[in-house]
């Protein structure tokens, strides 16, 4: 049997199609895996940012209505909030926030009840800083709060900073 020099045989064509199909399937599988990894990475980073901003908002709200704000060092704050009777500190709630490693922890104490156990409320934290800036008014003071978020993997820390006016009757 003589073979023509022009064109491909059916067997050669089938082998080429099988190889091309294998390459396309492998490439599409890799592309789908990369897309899933990238989406999960972006979602994780977004979740970390949202949680950290919610923690910052919670601190701001509590400092705004505080009767007393105590800053220990630069990364621990205790916020005393009056629950019912302003003249009776026994019913106040003390909210305490601090940084341990790369997490923010929180605990509260209501009146004379035992102090609650610390809970982790934010992770991937590179910076937590509190600074009291006394105002000209003896009742109004400013508390500066700064939080830095460490992105998952390598990346630059994202810093958020705000200054809160407090009507605190006492700040330390």
Buried (B, 14 or more C-beta within 10 A) or exposed (E): EEEEEEEEEEEEEEEEEEEEEEEEEEEEEEEEEEEEEEEEEEEBBEEBBEBBBEBBEBBBEBBBEBBBBBBEEEBBBBBBBBEEEEEEEEEBBBBBBBBEEBBBBBBBBBEEEEEEEBEEBBBBBBBBBBBBEEEEEEEEBBBBBBBBBBBBEEEEEBEBEBEBBBEBEEBE
